[in-house]
Amino acid sequence: MLAVEMTTATLTAWVAAAVLVGFALGWLLRPWAMADRIDREQTEIIEHESGLRAAAEAELGTVRSELAVTASDLTAARSEVVQLREDLDATRTSLAGTEARLEDAEAKLAAATAPRP
């Protein structure tokens, strides 16, 4: 067997060499590790954006359906306003006729109750 005498200087040299090799390998492999990390983060961002987009589209659909209901209600309200205006005009016409008949009846009553000479 080969006997190697390890002195403190030799051992220190081997440890220093191992440390240098470790740093060199770490430095060389760092771009690949960073690329993997960046890819994972980009994937997470894309998934998050997709979720936000889906939520926004669902909210947009809800708003559109509410808008359609509101537009329908507005159309119905407009129709009701038109009908109420027609009813108001008819009521005014009827009131004018009733006032005319009332004035005629008051005139007849006054003539009938007037003292006769």
Order of alpha helices (4+ residues) and beta strands (2+ residues): alpha
